């Protein structure tokens, strides 16, 4: 109250009118603008607009889908089975590799993948990969998934999870998320900051090319200040005749004491080049792809490439395929009444051929092992009764 009556009135802040203020701007460290962490934004800004993300997702999904799956019943490999036929031709539109490529792609972009099984008399006849952004988990009172709702436009389809007697028509695959009970965490979401930096650096380069591939400058008035009419005329001529790729290199005609002073980029301003390279490597790290396989700067010798390819399969592709194959067998196996197991065929990986050859050589030289023990050591089951050779 005392401040209200006895405080001295403060002088109003000064405001200076300036025509230059509309043409000159000082840029500091402003607030960053980040891409929203949702499926639509990440798929648009990442997979559709960023070459590093696009190639990383395709590299993981295509390599994982191309890895053959082996079906085993109590350790014995099955050459023919209805489940193998279903995975080879899951639906009328897709083959097995294309279907699995879509499943793995959804996992990489969204962190979630949903597979619908169309069954007739309890036997699965078709498998379809559903878009994650259209699916919603409906939890029960205890927090467990009770149903799944798939929305397309104004239509919503509800899939009950089923009880102990009937399997669920929906298989929900998800990557680990430490703060969510139902949905997985996408590698793209973890790399979203690096993704925005990489996209912003690309946009900066594009804008630089559109402005004659050189930094901007300043027009200095040597004489009296410009009138409003002169200012508007000069601004219009610059925008119409000297901006854009079509006007690159065009000489600037000056009159009335005007002088052009180009502004050069300092070494600090050039840090965006290194920042773009570092952001690309962070994106590759989040997806588990060695930067060398994406063509990013680094050692490019044949030995390093072979080692990077081997690490890519060991650390990224094989764990992803094993988890997916285990979930598919656990989900579809009860429909056939068998204790089935799906495993990736590691012998089909060309990048691991040297490792397999070394293992086979060591096992073959172990004279103290029987034929069945050697078969189990290299990943095969025991031979049928009466087929074992005596050492």
C-alpha positions as CSV (number, residue, x, y, z in Angstrom):
1,X,0.0,0.0,0.0
2,X,2.8,2.4,1.0
3,X,4.6,1.6,-2.3
4,X,1.5,2.4,-4.2
5,X,1.1,5.9,-2.8
6,X,4.8,7.0,-2.2
7,X,6.6,5.2,-5.0
8,X,7.9,7.6,-7.6
9,X,6.3,7.2,-11.0
10,X,8.5,5.3,-13.4
11,X,9.4,7.0,-16.6
12,X,7.9,5.2,-19.6
13,X,10.4,3.1,-21.6
14,X,11.8,4.7,-24.7
15,X,10.8,3.3,-28.1
16,X,12.8,4.3,-31.1
17,X,11.3,4.2,-34.5
18,X,13.8,2.8,-37.1
19,X,13.4,1.7,-40.7
20,X,16.5,-0.4,-40.3
21,X,14.9,-2.5,-37.6
22,X,12.7,-4.1,-40.2
23,X,15.7,-5.1,-42.4
24,X,18.4,-6.1,-39.8
25,X,17.9,-8.7,-37.1
26,X,20.2,-10.0,-34.4
27,X,20.0,-13.7,-33.8
28,X,20.9,-15.3,-30.5
29,X,20.4,-18.6,-28.9
30,X,16.7,-19.0,-29.3
31,X,14.4,-21.7,-28.1
32,X,14.8,-25.0,-30.0
33,X,11.8,-26.4,-31.8
34,X,11.6,-30.2,-31.5
35,X,9.6,-32.8,-33.5
36,X,6.6,-34.2,-31.5
37,X,7.3,-37.7,-30.2
38,X,4.4,-39.4,-31.9
39,X,4.2,-41.9,-34.7
40,X,3.0,-39.6,-37.5
41,X,5.6,-36.9,-36.8
42,X,8.5,-39.3,-36.4
43,X,7.6,-41.3,-39.5
44,X,7.3,-38.0,-41.5
45,X,10.4,-36.2,-40.2
46,X,12.4,-39.4,-39.9
47,X,11.7,-42.2,-42.3
48,X,10.2,-40.1,-45.0
49,X,12.5,-37.0,-44.9
50,X,15.8,-38.2,-43.4
51,X,18.1,-40.4,-45.5
52,X,20.0,-41.8,-42.4
53,X,16.9,-42.9,-40.6
54,X,15.4,-44.3,-43.9
55,X,18.4,-46.4,-44.6
56,X,18.8,-47.6,-41.0
57,X,15.2,-48.7,-40.8
58,X,15.4,-50.5,-44.1
59,X,18.7,-52.1,-43.3
60,X,17.5,-53.6,-40.1
61,X,14.0,-54.7,-41.4
62,X,15.3,-56.1,-44.6
63,X,18.2,-58.0,-43.0
64,X,15.9,-59.4,-40.3
65,X,13.2,-60.4,-42.7
66,X,15.7,-62.1,-45.0
67,X,16.9,-64.4,-42.2
68,X,15.2,-67.8,-42.6
69,X,13.3,-69.3,-39.6
70,X,13.6,-72.9,-38.6
71,X,10.7,-74.7,-37.0
72,X,11.5,-77.3,-34.3
73,X,9.3,-79.7,-32.4
74,X,11.0,-80.8,-29.2
75,X,14.4,-80.1,-30.6
76,X,13.7,-81.9,-34.0
77,X,13.7,-79.7,-37.1
78,X,10.6,-79.9,-39.2
79,X,10.9,-79.6,-43.0
80,X,7.2,-79.1,-43.6
81,X,4.4,-77.9,-41.3
82,X,1.3,-75.7,-41.7
83,X,2.9,-73.0,-39.6
84,X,5.8,-72.8,-42.0
85,X,3.4,-72.6,-44.9
86,X,1.5,-69.8,-43.2
87,X,4.7,-67.8,-42.6
88,X,5.8,-68.3,-46.2
89,X,2.5,-67.0,-47.5
90,X,0.8,-65.0,-44.7
91,X,-1.9,-63.4,-46.9
92,X,-2.9,-63.0,-50.5
93,X,-1.1,-59.6,-50.9
94,X,2.3,-60.4,-49.3
95,X,4.9,-63.0,-49.2
96,X,6.6,-64.0,-46.0
97,X,9.6,-61.8,-46.4
98,X,7.6,-58.7,-47.2
99,X,5.2,-59.4,-44.3
100,X,8.1,-59.7,-41.8
101,X,9.8,-56.6,-43.3
102,X,6.6,-54.6,-42.4
103,X,6.5,-56.0,-38.9
104,X,10.2,-55.1,-38.2
105,X,9.7,-51.7,-39.9
106,X,6.9,-50.9,-37.5
107,X,9.0,-51.9,-34.6
108,X,11.8,-49.6,-35.7
109,X,9.6,-46.6,-36.4
110,X,7.0,-47.0,-33.7
111,X,8.5,-49.3,-31.1
112,X,5.3,-51.4,-31.5
113,X,4.0,-53.9,-34.1
114,X,0.6,-55.6,-34.3
115,X,-0.1,-58.8,-36.2
116,X,-3.7,-60.0,-36.7
117,X,-4.5,-63.7,-37.2
118,X,-7.5,-64.6,-39.3
119,X,-8.7,-68.0,-38.1
120,X,-11.2,-70.5,-39.4
121,X,-12.3,-73.2,-37.0
122,X,-9.5,-72.3,-34.6
123,X,-6.8,-72.7,-37.3
124,X,-4.9,-69.5,-38.5
125,X,-5.3,-69.0,-42.2
126,X,-3.9,-65.5,-42.7
127,X,-1.6,-63.0,-41.0
128,X,-1.8,-59.2,-41.4
129,X,0.5,-56.5,-40.1
130,X,-1.6,-53.6,-38.7
131,X,-0.5,-50.0,-38.5
132,X,0.6,-49.1,-35.0
133,X,-0.8,-45.5,-35.1
134,X,-4.3,-46.9,-35.6
135,X,-4.2,-49.4,-32.7
136,X,-5.0,-48.7,-29.1
137,X,-4.6,-50.9,-26.1
138,X,-7.7,-51.1,-23.8
139,X,-6.6,-52.2,-20.3
140,X,-8.8,-53.9,-17.7
141,X,-9.3,-52.9,-14.1
142,X,-5.9,-54.5,-13.2
143,X,-4.0,-52.7,-15.9
144,X,-3.6,-55.8,-18.2
145,X,-4.6,-55.5,-21.9
146,X,-8.2,-56.6,-22.2
147,X,-8.8,-55.6,-25.8
148,X,-7.3,-53.8,-28.8
149,X,-9.1,-51.2,-30.8
150,X,-8.2,-50.5,-34.4
151,X,-9.6,-47.3,-35.8
152,X,-9.7,-46.4,-39.5
153,X,-11.5,-43.1,-40.1
154,X,-14.8,-43.2,-38.2
155,X,-14.9,-47.0,-37.9
156,X,-13.4,-48.8,-34.9
157,X,-12.9,-52.6,-34.7
158,X,-12.4,-54.1,-31.2
159,X,-10.4,-57.3,-30.8
160,X,-10.8,-59.1,-27.5
161,X,-7.6,-60.6,-26.1
162,X,-9.3,-64.0,-25.5
163,X,-9.1,-66.2,-22.5
164,X,-7.0,-69.2,-21.6
165,X,-9.0,-71.4,-24.1
166,X,-8.8,-69.3,-27.2
167,X,-5.6,-67.4,-28.3
168,X,-5.8,-63.7,-28.9
169,X,-6.4,-62.6,-32.5
170,X,-3.8,-59.8,-32.0
171,X,-0.1,-60.3,-31.3
172,X,1.5,-57.2,-29.8
173,X,5.2,-56.9,-30.3
174,X,7.0,-54.1,-28.5
175,X,10.4,-52.9,-27.7
176,X,11.4,-52.2,-24.1
177,X,10.1,-49.0,-22.6
178,X,11.0,-48.2,-19.0
179,X,8.1,-45.8,-18.4
180,X,5.2,-47.4,-20.2
181,X,3.3,-50.6,-19.3
182,X,1.8,-51.2,-22.8
183,X,3.7,-49.5,-25.5
184,X,7.3,-49.8,-26.6
185,X,9.9,-47.2,-27.1
186,X,11.0,-46.5,-30.7
187,X,14.7,-46.1,-31.5
188,X,13.7,-43.1,-33.6
189,X,12.2,-41.4,-30.5
190,X,15.4,-41.9,-28.6
191,X,17.3,-40.3,-31.5
192,X,14.7,-37.6,-32.1
193,X,17.1,-34.8,-30.9
194,X,19.8,-35.9,-33.3
195,X,17.2,-36.3,-36.0
196,X,16.1,-32.7,-35.6
197,X,19.7,-31.5,-35.7
198,X,20.4,-33.4,-38.8
199,X,17.3,-32.2,-40.6
200,X,18.0,-28.6,-39.5
201,X,21.5,-28.8,-40.9
202,X,20.2,-30.1,-44.2
203,X,17.6,-27.2,-44.3
204,X,20.4,-24.7,-43.6
205,X,22.4,-26.1,-46.5
206,X,19.4,-25.9,-48.8
207,X,18.8,-22.3,-47.9
208,X,22.4,-21.4,-48.4
209,X,22.3,-22.9,-51.9
210,X,19.1,-20.9,-52.7
211,X,21.0,-17.7,-51.8
212,X,23.8,-18.2,-54.3
213,X,25.7,-20.6,-51.9
214,X,27.3,-17.8,-50.0
215,X,26.6,-16.0,-46.7
216,X,24.5,-12.9,-46.7
217,X,25.8,-9.4,-46.3
218,X,24.8,-5.8,-45.3
219,X,23.9,-2.8,-47.4
220,X,25.6,0.3,-45.9
221,X,24.1,3.7,-46.6
222,X,26.9,6.2,-47.1
223,X,24.8,9.3,-47.4
224,X,21.5,10.5,-45.8
225,X,19.0,8.0,-44.5
226,X,16.6,6.4,-47.0
227,X,13.1,7.6,-47.2
228,X,10.2,5.2,-46.8
229,X,9.7,5.0,-50.6
230,X,13.4,4.4,-51.2
231,X,13.5,1.7,-48.6
232,X,10.5,-0.2,-50.0
233,X,11.9,0.1,-53.5
234,X,15.3,-1.2,-52.5
235,X,13.8,-4.1,-50.5
236,X,11.6,-5.1,-53.4
237,X,14.4,-5.0,-55.9
238,X,16.6,-7.3,-53.7
239,X,13.8,-9.8,-53.3
240,X,12.8,-9.9,-56.9
241,X,16.2,-9.7,-58.7
242,X,18.9,-11.0,-56.3
243,X,17.4,-13.9,-54.3
244,X,17.0,-17.5,-55.2
245,X,19.0,-20.1,-57.2
246,X,18.0,-18.5,-60.5
247,X,19.8,-15.2,-59.6
248,X,23.0,-16.9,-58.3
249,X,26.1,-14.8,-59.2
250,X,24.1,-11.9,-60.6
251,X,26.0,-8.6,-60.0
252,X,24.4,-6.2,-57.6
253,X,23.9,-2.6,-59.0
254,X,24.2,0.0,-56.3
255,X,23.4,3.7,-56.4
256,X,23.0,6.7,-54.1
257,X,26.0,6.0,-51.8
258,X,25.1,2.3,-51.1
259,X,27.9,-0.1,-50.3
260,X,27.7,-3.9,-50.1
261,X,29.7,-5.6,-47.4
262,X,29.6,-9.4,-47.4
263,X,29.5,-11.2,-44.1
264,X,31.8,-14.3,-43.7
265,X,31.1,-17.3,-41.5
266,X,33.3,-17.7,-38.5
267,X,34.7,-21.1,-37.5
268,X,32.1,-21.3,-34.8
269,X,29.3,-20.8,-37.4
270,X,30.8,-23.7,-39.3
271,X,30.3,-26.1,-36.4
272,X,27.0,-27.2,-38.0
273,X,29.0,-29.4,-40.4
274,X,30.5,-31.4,-37.5
275,X,27.2,-31.3,-35.7
276,X,25.4,-32.9,-38.7
277,X,28.0,-35.7,-38.8
278,X,27.7,-36.3,-35.1
279,X,23.9,-36.4,-35.3
280,X,24.0,-39.0,-38.1
281,X,26.2,-41.2,-36.0
282,X,23.9,-40.9,-33.0
283,X,21.0,-41.9,-35.2
284,X,22.9,-45.0,-36.4
285,X,23.8,-45.8,-32.7
286,X,20.1,-45.7,-31.7
287,X,19.2,-48.2,-34.4
288,X,22.1,-50.4,-33.6
289,X,23.6,-50.0,-37.1
290,X,27.4,-49.4,-37.4
291,X,27.9,-46.0,-39.1
292,X,30.2,-47.7,-41.6
293,X,27.3,-49.6,-43.1
294,X,25.4,-46.4,-43.6
295,X,28.2,-44.7,-45.5
296,X,29.0,-42.3,-42.7
297,X,32.5,-41.0,-42.3
298,X,34.9,-43.5,-40.7
299,X,37.3,-46.3,-41.5
300,X,36.2,-48.0,-44.8
301,X,38.7,-50.8,-45.2
302,X,37.5,-54.3,-46.2
303,X,38.4,-55.7,-42.8
304,X,36.5,-53.0,-40.9
305,X,33.5,-53.4,-43.1
306,X,33.4,-57.2,-42.6
307,X,33.7,-56.7,-38.8
308,X,31.0,-54.0,-38.8
309,X,28.7,-56.3,-40.7
310,X,29.3,-59.2,-38.3
311,X,28.7,-56.9,-35.3
312,X,25.4,-55.7,-36.9
313,X,24.1,-59.2,-37.2
314,X,25.3,-60.3,-33.8
315,X,24.1,-57.3,-31.8
316,X,21.0,-56.1,-33.7
317,X,19.5,-58.5,-36.2
318,X,19.8,-61.8,-34.5
319,X,18.4,-60.6,-31.1
320,X,15.5,-58.9,-32.9
321,X,14.7,-62.0,-35.0
322,X,14.9,-64.3,-31.9
323,X,12.5,-62.3,-29.9
324,X,10.0,-62.0,-32.8
325,X,10.3,-65.7,-33.7
326,X,9.8,-66.7,-30.0
327,X,6.6,-64.6,-29.8
328,X,5.2,-65.9,-33.0
329,X,5.7,-69.5,-31.9
330,X,4.2,-68.9,-28.5
331,X,1.2,-67.2,-30.1
332,X,0.5,-69.5,-33.0
333,X,1.8,-72.8,-31.6
334,X,-1.2,-73.7,-29.5
335,X,-3.4,-73.7,-32.6
336,X,-1.5,-76.7,-33.9
337,X,-1.4,-78.6,-30.6
338,X,2.3,-78.9,-30.6
339,X,5.2,-77.6,-28.5
340,X,6.7,-75.7,-31.4
341,X,9.7,-73.4,-31.4
342,X,10.9,-71.0,-34.1
343,X,14.5,-70.1,-34.4
344,X,16.6,-68.1,-36.9
345,X,18.9,-70.2,-39.2
346,X,22.3,-68.8,-38.3
347,X,24.0,-70.9,-40.9
348,X,22.3,-68.8,-43.6
349,X,24.1,-65.6,-42.5
350,X,26.9,-65.0,-44.9
351,X,28.5,-62.5,-42.5
352,X,29.0,-65.2,-39.9
353,X,30.4,-67.8,-42.3
354,X,33.9,-67.5,-40.9
355,X,32.7,-68.1,-37.3
356,X,30.7,-71.1,-38.4
357,X,33.6,-72.6,-40.3
358,X,35.9,-72.2,-37.3
359,X,33.3,-73.8,-35.0
360,X,32.8,-76.8,-37.4
361,X,36.6,-77.3,-37.7
362,X,37.1,-77.3,-33.9
363,X,34.1,-79.7,-33.3
364,X,35.2,-82.0,-36.1
365,X,38.6,-82.3,-34.6
366,X,37.2,-83.3,-31.1
367,X,37.6,-87.0,-31.3
368,X,36.2,-87.4,-27.8
369,X,32.7,-86.4,-28.9
370,X,30.2,-88.7,-30.4
371,X,28.3,-87.8,-33.6
372,X,25.2,-86.7,-31.7
373,X,27.3,-84.5,-29.3
374,X,28.9,-82.9,-32.3
375,X,25.5,-82.3,-33.9
376,X,24.3,-80.6,-30.8
377,X,27.4,-78.5,-30.5
378,X,26.9,-77.0,-33.9
379,X,23.1,-76.4,-33.4
380,X,21.6,-79.6,-34.8
381,X,19.5,-82.1,-32.9
382,X,20.4,-85.7,-32.4
383,X,20.2,-88.0,-35.3
384,X,17.3,-90.4,-35.6
385,X,17.7,-93.8,-33.8
386,X,20.1,-96.2,-35.5
387,X,21.7,-93.4,-37.7
388,X,24.5,-92.6,-35.5
389,X,27.9,-93.6,-36.8
390,X,30.4,-95.3,-34.5
391,X,33.7,-93.5,-34.0
